[in-house]
Amino acid sequence: MTNTPPMTPSELLTAAADWIDSHGWLQGNFYDADGRTCAIGALHFASRNGGYGRDGQAAHEAITEAAGSLAQIAEDLSGKAIDGATAQEKTIHWNNSGVIDRADAVVWLQKASAHAAEAGR
């Protein structure tokens, strides 16, 4: 039996984009009964198959790093600082801002994935 190596933040972001593309996107909630998620929710769902096993700390660190890429891309797209004390708070704020839709959310996650990959993460 081989162990799957944990996803990099870039891979996690790509998996989250695929999750939203397949299951749907929403604002104001982490997830719903239909499987739709916000950006942070998609990162959490994607991390379940991310090779982290029972290592919740490693999954948390990868999600936090991925959220950092999302927050940076959100600020680049908006041209201004996003409200929030942490990258996850900034990501939640942008997700719920009303200026993006499902297609935008997928592209946002894909751009953040490319950003993380360029940084070697």
N, CA, C and O atoms as a MOPAC input file, in Angstrom:
PM7 MOZYME 1SCF
protein

 N      0.84500 1    -1.18200 1     0.00000 1
 C      0.00000 1     0.00000 1     0.00000 1
 C      0.89100 1     1.24800 1     0.00000 1
 O      1.80500 1     1.36400 1     0.81600 1
 N      0.62300 1     2.15900 1    -0.90400 1
 C      1.40800 1     3.38600 1    -0.97900 1
 C      0.61000 1     4.53600 1    -0.38600 1
 O     -0.61200 1     4.61500 1    -0.51300 1
 N      1.33300 1     5.40200 1     0.25200 1
 C      0.70400 1     6.59900 1     0.80100 1
 C      0.76600 1     7.70900 1    -0.22900 1
 O      1.79700 1     7.92600 1    -0.86600 1
 N     -0.32500 1     8.39700 1    -0.38300 1
 C     -0.35800 1     9.54700 1    -1.27200 1
 C      0.30900 1    10.71600 1    -0.56600 1
 O     -0.05500 1    11.03400 1     0.56600 1
 N      1.28200 1    11.36700 1    -1.20900 1
 C      1.88800 1    12.53000 1    -0.55800 1
 C      0.85400 1    13.65100 1    -0.43000 1
 O     -0.02900 1    13.78600 1    -1.27800 1
 N      0.96600 1    14.44900 1     0.62700 1
 C      0.01000 1    15.54300 1     0.79800 1
 C      0.04600 1    16.52000 1    -0.37600 1
 O      1.09400 1    16.75600 1    -0.97600 1
 N     -1.10600 1    17.07300 1    -0.68300 1
 C     -1.19100 1    18.08400 1    -1.73800 1
 C     -0.41200 1    19.32000 1    -1.33200 1
 O     -0.36600 1    19.69500 1    -0.16100 1
 N      0.19400 1    19.94000 1    -2.32100 1
 C      0.78100 1    21.26000 1    -2.10600 1
 C     -0.36800 1    22.26800 1    -2.04500 1
 O     -1.47800 1    21.95100 1    -2.47300 1
 N     -0.12900 1    23.46300 1    -1.52800 1
 C     -1.18800 1    24.47000 1    -1.56800 1
 C     -1.71300 1    24.72600 1    -2.98600 1
 O     -2.91100 1    24.93500 1    -3.17800 1
 N     -0.81700 1    24.71100 1    -3.97100 1
 C     -1.24300 1    24.90700 1    -5.35800 1
 C     -2.19900 1    23.80000 1    -5.79500 1
 O     -3.23100 1    24.07100 1    -6.40900 1
 N     -1.85300 1    22.55600 1    -5.47600 1
 C     -2.72800 1    21.43200 1    -5.83000 1
 C     -4.05200 1    21.49900 1    -5.08000 1
 O     -5.10400 1    21.16800 1    -5.62700 1
 N     -3.99000 1    21.92900 1    -3.82300 1
 C     -5.20700 1    22.07600 1    -3.02800 1
 C     -6.13100 1    23.12500 1    -3.63400 1
 O     -7.34500 1    22.92900 1    -3.68200 1
 N     -5.57200 1    24.22700 1    -4.09400 1
 C     -6.36300 1    25.27400 1    -4.74500 1
 C     -6.99500 1    24.76900 1    -6.04200 1
 O     -8.14900 1    25.08300 1    -6.33100 1
 N     -6.25400 1    23.99700 1    -6.81200 1
 C     -6.81500 1    23.41700 1    -8.03400 1
 C     -7.94900 1    22.46600 1    -7.70500 1
 O     -8.98700 1    22.48500 1    -8.36600 1
 N     -7.76200 1    21.63100 1    -6.68700 1
 C     -8.82300 1    20.70600 1    -6.27100 1
 C    -10.05400 1    21.46600 1    -5.76900 1
 O    -11.18300 1    21.03800 1    -6.00700 1
 N     -9.84600 1    22.57900 1    -5.08200 1
 C    -10.97300 1    23.39500 1    -4.60900 1
 C    -11.72000 1    24.01900 1    -5.78800 1
 O    -12.94900 1    24.09200 1    -5.77700 1
 N    -10.98300 1    24.46600 1    -6.80000 1
 C    -11.62800 1    25.00600 1    -8.00900 1
 C    -12.46400 1    23.92500 1    -8.67500 1
 O    -13.58700 1    24.18000 1    -9.11200 1
 N    -11.91600 1    22.71800 1    -8.75300 1
 C    -12.65700 1    21.59600 1    -9.33800 1
 C    -13.90100 1    21.27600 1    -8.51600 1
 O    -14.94900 1    20.95200 1    -9.07500 1
 N    -13.78700 1    21.36800 1    -7.17800 1
 C    -14.93400 1    21.10700 1    -6.30100 1
 C    -16.07000 1    22.08400 1    -6.62200 1
 O    -17.21100 1    21.67000 1    -6.83300 1
 N    -15.75400 1    23.36800 1    -6.65700 1
 C    -16.78300 1    24.37500 1    -6.92700 1
 C    -17.33800 1    24.20700 1    -8.33200 1
 O    -18.54300 1    24.34600 1    -8.54400 1
 N    -16.47700 1    23.91000 1    -9.28700 1
 C    -16.93300 1    23.70700 1   -10.65900 1
 C    -17.91700 1    22.53900 1   -10.73300 1
 O    -18.89000 1    22.59200 1   -11.48400 1
 N    -17.66400 1    21.48700 1    -9.95600 1
 C    -18.51800 1    20.29500 1    -9.98300 1
 C    -19.74700 1    20.39500 1    -9.08900 1
 O    -20.82900 1    19.94200 1    -9.46400 1
 N    -19.58500 1    20.98700 1    -7.90900 1
 C    -20.64800 1    20.95900 1    -6.89800 1
 C    -21.39500 1    22.27500 1    -6.72900 1
 O    -22.52500 1    22.29100 1    -6.24300 1
 N    -20.77400 1    23.36700 1    -7.12400 1
 C    -21.41900 1    24.67300 1    -6.98800 1
 C    -20.75200 1    25.53000 1    -5.93100 1
 O    -19.94900 1    25.05800 1    -5.12600 1
 N    -21.10600 1    26.79400 1    -5.95900 1
 C    -20.49500 1    27.82100 1    -5.11300 1
 C    -21.59400 1    28.57200 1    -4.39100 1
 O    -22.71200 1    28.68300 1    -4.89300 1
 N    -21.27900 1    29.08400 1    -3.22200 1
 C    -22.25300 1    29.90900 1    -2.50800 1
 C    -21.56400 1    30.97300 1    -1.68300 1
 O    -20.34900 1    30.95500 1    -1.48700 1
 N    -22.36300 1    31.88600 1    -1.21400 1
 C    -21.89600 1    32.96800 1    -0.35600 1
 C    -22.63100 1    32.87800 1     0.96700 1
 O    -23.76800 1    32.41200 1     1.02500 1
 N    -21.97900 1    33.32600 1     2.02300 1
 C    -22.61700 1    33.43900 1     3.31800 1
 C    -22.61800 1    32.17500 1     4.16000 1
 O    -22.99500 1    32.22400 1     5.33100 1
 N    -22.21100 1    31.05700 1     3.60700 1
 C    -22.12600 1    29.80200 1     4.33900 1
 C    -20.90500 1    29.03000 1     3.88800 1
 O    -20.41000 1    29.20400 1     2.77400 1
 N    -20.42800 1    28.17000 1     4.78200 1
 C    -19.28700 1    27.31100 1     4.49500 1
 C    -19.67000 1    26.28100 1     3.43200 1
 O    -18.91200 1    26.05300 1     2.48900 1
 N    -20.84600 1    25.65600 1     3.58100 1
 C    -21.36500 1    24.68600 1     2.61900 1
 C    -22.86400 1    24.54100 1     2.83000 1
 O    -23.41300 1    25.02500 1     3.81900 1
 N    -23.52200 1    23.86500 1     1.88500 1
 C    -24.94400 1    23.57700 1     2.04200 1
 C    -25.20800 1    22.10200 1     1.75700 1
 O    -24.29400 1    21.35400 1     1.41100 1
 N    -26.46100 1    21.69400 1     1.90700 1
 C    -26.84100 1    20.27900 1     1.74700 1
 C    -26.62900 1    19.76700 1     0.32600 1
 O    -26.53700 1    18.55700 1     0.12000 1
 N    -26.55000 1    20.65600 1    -0.64900 1
 C    -26.34100 1    20.25700 1    -2.04200 1
 C    -24.86300 1    20.10200 1    -2.39300 1
 O    -24.53100 1    19.72900 1    -3.51800 1
 N    -23.97000 1    20.38500 1    -1.43700 1
 C    -22.53100 1    20.25500 1    -1.68700 1
 C    -21.87300 1    21.52400 1    -2.17400 1
 O    -20.66300 1    21.55100 1    -2.39800 1
 N    -22.66900 1    22.59400 1    -2.34400 1
 C    -22.06800 1    23.87000 1    -2.74900 1
 C    -21.25700 1    24.42000 1    -1.57900 1
 O    -21.62400 1    24.23700 1    -0.41800 1
 N    -20.16100 1    25.08900 1    -1.89200 1
 C    -19.30000 1    25.64800 1    -0.84900 1
 C    -18.83500 1    27.04100 1    -1.22400 1
 O    -18.89400 1    27.45300 1    -2.38300 1
 N    -18.37100 1    27.75400 1    -0.21000 1
 C    -17.61600 1    28.97700 1    -0.45000 1
 C    -16.17800 1    28.56700 1    -0.76600 1
 O    -15.86500 1    27.37600 1    -0.76500 1
 N    -15.31300 1    29.52000 1    -1.03100 1
 C    -13.92100 1    29.20500 1    -1.37500 1
 C    -13.21400 1    28.46900 1    -0.23700 1
 O    -12.51700 1    27.48400 1    -0.48000 1
 N    -13.38400 1    28.93100 1     0.98800 1
 C    -12.74300 1    28.26600 1     2.13100 1
 C    -13.33900 1    26.88100 1     2.33000 1
 O    -12.61200 1    25.93000 1     2.62000 1
 N    -14.64600 1    26.75700 1     2.17700 1
 C    -15.28800 1    25.44300 1     2.28800 1
 C    -14.74400 1    24.47300 1     1.26400 1
 O    -14.52300 1    23.30100 1     1.57200 1
 N    -14.52600 1    24.94900 1     0.04600 1
 C    -13.97700 1    24.08600 1    -1.01100 1
 C    -12.56400 1    23.62400 1    -0.65300 1
 O    -12.20200 1    22.48400 1    -0.94000 1
 N    -11.76600 1    24.48600 1    -0.03300 1
 C    -10.43400 1    24.07900 1     0.41100 1
 C    -10.52600 1    22.96500 1     1.44600 1
 O     -9.76000 1    22.00200 1     1.40400 1
 N    -11.47000 1    23.10100 1     2.37600 1
 C    -11.63500 1    22.07200 1     3.41100 1
 C    -12.09100 1    20.74900 1     2.80500 1
 O    -11.55200 1    19.69500 1     3.14300 1
 N    -13.07900 1    20.79600 1     1.91300 1
 C    -13.54200 1    19.55800 1     1.28000 1
 C    -12.43000 1    18.93000 1     0.44000 1
 O    -12.24600 1    17.71300 1     0.46900 1
 N    -11.69900 1    19.73900 1    -0.29600 1
 C    -10.60700 1    19.21900 1    -1.12400 1
 C     -9.50700 1    18.60800 1    -0.25600 1
 O     -8.87300 1    17.63200 1    -0.65700 1
 N     -9.27900 1    19.17200 1     0.92300 1
 C     -8.21200 1    18.66000 1     1.78900 1
 C     -8.53400 1    17.27100 1     2.32800 1
 O     -7.62600 1    16.54400 1     2.73100 1
 N     -9.80000 1    16.89200 1     2.34400 1
 C    -10.17000 1    15.55700 1     2.83100 1
 C     -9.55100 1    14.45400 1     1.97700 1
 O     -9.27400 1    13.36200 1     2.47400 1
 N     -9.33500 1    14.73400 1     0.70500 1
 C     -8.69700 1    13.77600 1    -0.19400 1
 C     -7.28300 1    14.22300 1    -0.54400 1
 O     -6.71900 1    13.79600 1    -1.55100 1
 N     -6.72300 1    15.07700 1     0.28800 1
 C     -5.44300 1    15.69600 1    -0.02900 1
 C     -4.20700 1    14.96200 1     0.43300 1
 O     -3.10100 1    15.49100 1     0.31700 1
 N     -4.36400 1    13.73900 1     0.96100 1
 C     -3.20400 1    12.98200 1     1.39800 1
 C     -2.69900 1    13.36100 1     2.77500 1
 O     -1.58000 1    13.00200 1     3.14100 1
 N     -3.50600 1    14.08400 1     3.55000 1
 C     -3.07500 1    14.50900 1     4.88200 1
 C     -3.35900 1    13.45700 1     5.95200 1
 O     -2.84700 1    13.54600 1     7.06800 1
 N     -4.18400 1    12.45400 1     5.60600 1
 C     -4.54400 1    11.44000 1     6.58500 1
 C     -5.19000 1    12.08200 1     7.79300 1
 O     -6.09200 1    12.91000 1     7.66700 1
 N     -4.72500 1    11.69700 1     8.94900 1
 C     -5.27500 1    12.24500 1    10.19000 1
 C     -4.50000 1    13.46600 1    10.68500 1
 O     -4.74100 1    13.95900 1    11.78700 1
 N     -3.57300 1    13.94300 1     9.86700 1
 C     -2.74500 1    15.08200 1    10.27600 1
 C     -3.49600 1    16.38800 1    10.04800 1
 O     -3.28800 1    17.07400 1     9.04800 1
 N     -4.36300 1    16.71400 1    10.98400 1
 C     -5.16200 1    17.93200 1    10.87500 1
 C     -4.32500 1    19.19200 1    10.83700 1
 O     -4.70200 1    20.17400 1    10.19600 1
 N     -3.18300 1    19.17300 1    11.52600 1
 C     -2.31900 1    20.34800 1    11.53300 1
 C     -1.74600 1    20.60900 1    10.14400 1
 O     -1.69300 1    21.75700 1     9.70500 1
 N     -1.31800 1    19.56200 1     9.45100 1
 C     -0.77600 1    19.73100 1     8.09300 1
 C     -1.85000 1    20.24000 1     7.15100 1
 O     -1.57800 1    21.10900 1     6.32300 1
 N     -3.06500 1    19.71900 1     7.25800 1
 C     -4.16800 1    20.19800 1     6.42200 1
 C     -4.46300 1    21.66100 1     6.72700 1
 O     -4.65900 1    22.46100 1     5.81200 1
 N     -4.49400 1    22.01300 1     8.00600 1
 C     -4.75100 1    23.39900 1     8.40800 1
 C     -3.68400 1    24.33700 1     7.83800 1
 O     -4.00300 1    25.41500 1     7.33800 1
 N     -2.42900 1    23.92600 1     7.91700 1
 C     -1.34800 1    24.76500 1     7.39500 1
 C     -1.46000 1    24.94800 1     5.87900 1
 O     -1.23200 1    26.04400 1     5.36700 1
 N     -1.81100 1    23.87500 1     5.16300 1
 C     -1.96300 1    23.98300 1     3.70800 1
 C     -3.14800 1    24.88100 1     3.35500 1
 O     -3.06500 1    25.67700 1     2.41900 1
 N     -4.23900 1    24.75900 1     4.09100 1
 C     -5.41600 1    25.60600 1     3.84700 1
 C     -5.06600 1    27.06300 1     4.13300 1
 O     -5.45000 1    27.95100 1     3.37300 1
 N     -4.34800 1    27.31300 1     5.20800 1
 C     -3.94700 1    28.67900 1     5.55400 1
 C     -3.05400 1    29.26800 1     4.46500 1
 O     -3.22500 1    30.42400 1     4.07800 1
 N     -2.11500 1    28.48700 1     3.97700 1
 C     -1.22300 1    28.97200 1     2.91100 1
 C     -2.00300 1    29.20900 1     1.61600 1
 O     -1.77000 1    30.19500 1     0.91700 1
 N     -2.92900 1    28.29700 1     1.30000 1
 C     -3.76600 1    28.46800 1     0.11100 1
 C     -4.62500 1    29.71900 1     0.23800 1
 O     -4.79700 1    30.45700 1    -0.73200 1
 N     -5.16300 1    29.96100 1     1.42400 1
 C     -5.96900 1    31.16100 1     1.65300 1
 C     -5.12300 1    32.41800 1     1.46700 1
 O     -5.63100 1    33.44500 1     1.01600 1
 N     -3.84400 1    32.34400 1     1.80800 1
 C     -2.95000 1    33.47700 1     1.58100 1
 C     -2.84500 1    33.82300 1     0.10600 1
 O     -2.84800 1    34.99600 1    -0.26600 1
 N     -2.75000 1    32.79500 1    -0.73300 1
 C     -2.72500 1    33.03400 1    -2.17800 1
 C     -4.05600 1    33.59900 1    -2.65500 1
 O     -4.08300 1    34.50200 1    -3.49200 1
 N     -5.16300 1    33.07300 1    -2.12700 1
 C     -6.48400 1    33.59700 1    -2.50800 1
 C     -6.62700 1    35.05800 1    -2.11800 1
 O     -7.11900 1    35.86700 1    -2.90400 1
 N     -6.19700 1    35.40300 1    -0.90300 1
 C     -6.30600 1    36.78700 1    -0.44200 1
 C     -5.47400 1    37.71700 1    -1.31800 1
 O     -5.91700 1    38.81500 1    -1.65500 1
 N     -4.25400 1    37.27700 1    -1.69400 1
 C     -3.39200 1    38.10200 1    -2.55300 1
 C     -4.04600 1    38.33500 1    -3.90800 1
 O     -4.05200 1    39.46000 1    -4.40800 1
 N     -4.59600 1    37.28600 1    -4.50500 1
 C     -5.24100 1    37.42500 1    -5.80900 1
 C     -6.48500 1    38.30100 1    -5.69100 1
 O     -6.75000 1    39.11200 1    -6.57800 1
 N     -7.25200 1    38.15300 1    -4.61300 1
 C     -8.43500 1    39.00500 1    -4.41900 1
 C     -8.03400 1    40.47200 1    -4.36100 1
 O     -8.69200 1    41.32500 1    -4.95600 1
 N     -6.95600 1    40.76200 1    -3.64500 1
 C     -6.49100 1    42.15100 1    -3.57000 1
 C     -5.98400 1    42.63900 1    -4.92300 1
 O     -6.19000 1    43.79900 1    -5.28000 1
 N     -5.32600 1    41.76900 1    -5.67400 1
 C     -4.87300 1    42.13800 1    -7.01300 1
 C     -6.07800 1    42.43400 1    -7.92100 1
 O     -6.07500 1    43.40600 1    -8.67500 1
 N     -7.10100 1    41.58200 1    -7.83400 1
 C     -8.28800 1    41.76500 1    -8.68300 1
 C     -9.07500 1    43.02100 1    -8.31100 1
 O     -9.59400 1    43.72200 1    -9.17900 1
 N     -9.15400 1    43.29300 1    -7.01000 1
 C     -9.94900 1    44.44300 1    -6.57000 1
 C     -9.17100 1    45.75000 1    -6.64900 1
 O     -9.76100 1    46.82900 1    -6.69600 1
 N     -7.84900 1    45.64800 1    -6.66300 1
 C     -7.01800 1    46.84600 1    -6.70400 1
 C     -6.93200 1    47.57000 1    -5.37600 1
 O     -6.50400 1    48.72300 1    -5.31900 1
 N     -7.34200 1    46.89300 1    -4.29600 1
 C     -7.27700 1    47.51100 1    -2.97300 1
 C     -7.15700 1    46.42800 1    -1.91200 1
 O     -7.34500 1    45.24300 1    -2.18700 1
 N     -6.84200 1    46.85500 1    -0.70100 1
 C     -6.74900 1    45.91900 1     0.41400 1
 C     -8.14100 1    45.36800 1     0.72400 1
 O     -9.14000 1    46.07900 1     0.61800 1
 N     -8.19000 1    44.10000 1     1.10700 1
 C     -9.43800 1    43.44200 1     1.47600 1
 C     -9.53100 1    43.42400 1     2.99800 1
 O     -8.54200 1    43.15600 1     3.68000 1
 N    -10.72100 1    43.70800 1     3.53000 1
 C    -10.92600 1    43.68100 1     4.97500 1
 C    -10.67300 1    42.28600 1     5.53000 1
 O    -11.02000 1    41.28000 1     4.91200 1
 N    -10.06600 1    42.25100 1     6.69800 1
 C     -9.83700 1    40.99600 1     7.39500 1
 C     -8.47500 1    40.97600 1     8.04700 1
 O     -7.50300 1    41.49000 1     7.49300 1
 N     -8.40500 1    40.37600 1     9.23200 1
 C     -7.15000 1    40.30500 1     9.96700 1
 C     -6.26600 1    39.16500 1     9.48900 1
 O     -5.04300 1    39.23000 1     9.61800 1
 N     -6.87700 1    38.11500 1     8.93300 1
 C     -6.12200 1    36.95400 1     8.46500 1
 C     -6.44200 1    36.71000 1     6.99800 1
 O     -7.39700 1    37.26500 1     6.45600 1
 N     -5.63400 1    35.87500 1     6.37000 1
 C     -5.88500 1    35.53300 1     4.96100 1
 C     -7.23800 1    34.84800 1     4.80800 1
 O     -7.94700 1    35.09300 1     3.83100 1
 N     -7.60400 1    33.99400 1     5.76100 1
 C     -8.90200 1    33.32200 1     5.66300 1
 C    -10.04900 1    34.32700 1     5.79100 1
 O    -11.04800 1    34.21600 1     5.08100 1
 N     -9.91400 1    35.30400 1     6.68700 1
 C    -10.95400 1    36.33300 1     6.81900 1
 C    -11.06200 1    37.16300 1     5.54600 1
 O    -12.16500 1    37.50500 1     5.11900 1
 N     -9.93600 1    37.48600 1     4.94300 1
 C     -9.94900 1    38.24000 1     3.68500 1
 C    -10.60900 1    37.42800 1     2.57800 1
 O    -11.38100 1    37.96100 1     1.78200 1
 N    -10.29900 1    36.13500 1     2.53400 1
 C    -10.89100 1    35.25700 1     1.52900 1
 C    -12.40500 1    35.17700 1     1.70900 1
 O    -13.15200 1    35.25800 1     0.73400 1
 N    -12.85300 1    35.02000 1     2.93700 1
 C    -14.28800 1    34.97000 1     3.22400 1
 C    -14.94700 1    36.28900 1     2.81900 1
 O    -16.02000 1    36.29000 1     2.21500 1
 N    -14.30900 1    37.40000 1     3.15000 1
 C    -14.87300 1    38.71000 1     2.79700 1
 C    -15.03600 1    38.85400 1     1.28600 1
 O    -16.09100 1    39.27900 1     0.81500 1
 N    -14.00200 1    38.50300 1     0.52600 1
 C    -14.07100 1    38.61300 1    -0.94100 1
 C    -15.11400 1    37.65500 1    -1.50100 1
 O    -15.88200 1    38.01700 1    -2.39200 1
 N    -15.13900 1    36.42300 1    -0.97300 1
 C    -16.12100 1    35.43000 1    -1.42900 1
 C    -17.54500 1    35.96200 1    -1.25900 1
 O    -18.40500 1    35.73600 1    -2.11000 1
 N    -17.78200 1    36.66200 1    -0.16200 1
 C    -19.13100 1    37.13100 1     0.17000 1
 C    -19.39800 1    38.56300 1    -0.26800 1
 O    -20.43400 1    39.12900 1     0.08000 1
 N    -18.49200 1    39.15100 1    -1.01700 1
 C    -18.58300 1    40.57800 1    -1.34800 1
 C    -19.68000 1    40.92900 1    -2.34500 1
 O    -20.09000 1    42.08600 1    -2.43600 1
 N    -20.15500 1    39.93900 1    -3.09200 1
 C    -21.18300 1    40.22300 1    -4.08600 1
 C    -20.63400 1    40.68400 1    -5.42100 1
 O    -21.40300 1    40.98900 1    -6.33300 1
 N    -19.30900 1    40.74200 1    -5.55400 1
 C    -18.72400 1    41.19200 1    -6.82500 1
 C    -18.25500 1    40.03000 1    -7.69500 1
 O    -17.76800 1    40.24100 1    -8.80600 1
 N    -18.40300 1    38.79000 1    -7.18800 1
 C    -18.01700 1    37.63500 1    -7.98600 1
 C    -19.16700 1    36.64100 1    -8.05900 1
 O    -20.08400 1    36.67100 1    -7.23800 1
 N    -19.10400 1    35.75700 1    -9.05900 1
 C    -20.09000 1    34.68500 1    -9.18900 1
 C    -19.34200 1    33.35000 1    -9.23400 1
 O    -18.13100 1    33.30600 1    -9.01600 1
 N    -20.06300 1    32.27000 1    -9.51500 1
 C    -19.45700 1    30.93700 1    -9.51500 1
 C    -18.27300 1    30.84500 1   -10.48000 1
 O    -17.20600 1    30.35700 1   -10.10600 1
 N    -18.45100 1    31.30300 1   -11.69700 1
 C    -17.36400 1    31.24200 1   -12.68200 1
 C    -16.16100 1    32.05200 1   -12.20900 1
 O    -15.01600 1    31.62600 1   -12.36000 1
 N    -16.43100 1    33.22400 1   -11.63500 1
 C    -15.34000 1    34.04500 1   -11.09900 1
 C    -14.61800 1    33.32300 1    -9.96400 1
 O    -13.39400 1    33.39900 1    -9.85500 1
 N    -15.37400 1    32.62500 1    -9.12200 1
 C    -14.77400 1    31.90800 1    -7.99500 1
 C    -13.82500 1    30.82100 1    -8.49400 1
 O    -12.74200 1    30.63700 1    -7.93800 1
 N    -14.22400 1    30.10800 1    -9.53100 1
 C    -13.36600 1    29.06000 1   -10.09500 1
 C    -12.08900 1    29.68300 1   -10.65600 1
 O    -10.99300 1    29.18700 1   -10.39900 1
 N    -12.22400 1    30.75700 1   -11.41300 1
 C    -11.04700 1    31.43700 1   -11.97800 1
 C    -10.16100 1    31.98300 1   -10.86300 1
 O     -8.93600 1    31.89900 1   -10.94900 1
 N    -10.76600 1    32.53600 1    -9.82400 1
 C    -10.02700 1    33.06600 1    -8.67300 1
 C     -9.17700 1    31.95800 1    -8.04300 1
 O     -7.99700 1    32.16800 1    -7.76300 1
 N     -9.76600 1    30.79500 1    -7.82200 1
 C     -9.02700 1    29.67200 1    -7.25500 1
 C     -7.91400 1    29.20800 1    -8.20400 1
 O     -6.81500 1    28.87900 1    -7.75500 1
 N     -8.19100 1    29.18000 1    -9.49500 1
 C     -7.17600 1    28.77600 1   -10.46500 1
 C     -6.02000 1    29.77100 1   -10.50300 1
 O     -4.86000 1    29.36800 1   -10.58300 1
 N     -6.32200 1    31.05100 1   -10.44700 1
 C     -5.26200 1    32.07200 1   -10.42900 1
 C     -4.43100 1    31.96500 1    -9.15700 1
 O     -3.20900 1    32.10900 1    -9.19000 1
 N     -5.10000 1    31.71300 1    -8.04000 1
 C     -4.37500 1    31.55100 1    -6.77800 1
 C     -3.48600 1    30.31000 1    -6.83100 1
 O     -2.38500 1    30.31200 1    -6.28000 1
 N     -3.95800 1    29.25200 1    -7.49000 1
 C     -3.15200 1    28.04400 1    -7.65300 1
 C     -1.88600 1    28.35300 1    -8.44500 1
 O     -0.79100 1    27.93500 1    -8.06900 1
 N     -2.04500 1    29.08700 1    -9.54400 1
 C     -0.88300 1    29.46900 1   -10.36100 1
 C      0.07700 1    30.34300 1    -9.54900 1
 O      1.29500 1    30.19400 1    -9.65100 1
 N     -0.47500 1    31.25300 1    -8.74400 1
 C      0.33300 1    32.13000 1    -7.90200 1
 C      1.14400 1    31.28800 1    -6.90200 1
 O      2.33800 1    31.52300 1    -6.71300 1
 N      0.49800 1    30.32500 1    -6.27800 1
 C      1.18400 1    29.46200 1    -5.31000 1
 C      2.24800 1    28.61500 1    -6.00500 1
 O      3.34400 1    28.43300 1    -5.47500 1
 N      1.92600 1    28.09900 1    -7.18600 1
 C      2.89600 1    27.28400 1    -7.91600 1
 C      4.12200 1    28.09700 1    -8.31600 1
 O      5.24800 1    27.60300 1    -8.25100 1
 N      3.90300 1    29.34000 1    -8.72900 1
 C      5.02400 1    30.21700 1    -9.09200 1
 C      5.93100 1    30.46500 1    -7.89900 1
 O      7.13800 1    30.65200 1    -8.05000 1
 N      5.33600 1    30.46600 1    -6.70700 1
 C      6.10900 1    30.67900 1    -5.48600 1
 C      6.71100 1    29.37500 1    -4.95200 1
 O      7.36500 1    29.36500 1    -3.90900 1
 N      6.48000 1    28.27400 1    -5.68200 1
 C      7.02900 1    26.98600 1    -5.28100 1
 C      6.26300 1    26.31000 1    -4.16900 1
 O      6.81000 1    25.48500 1    -3.43700 1
 N      4.97100 1    26.66900 1    -4.04200 1
 C      4.15600 1    26.08900 1    -2.96400 1
 C      3.06600 1    25.23300 1    -3.54300 1
 O      2.27300 1    24.65700 1    -2.79800 1

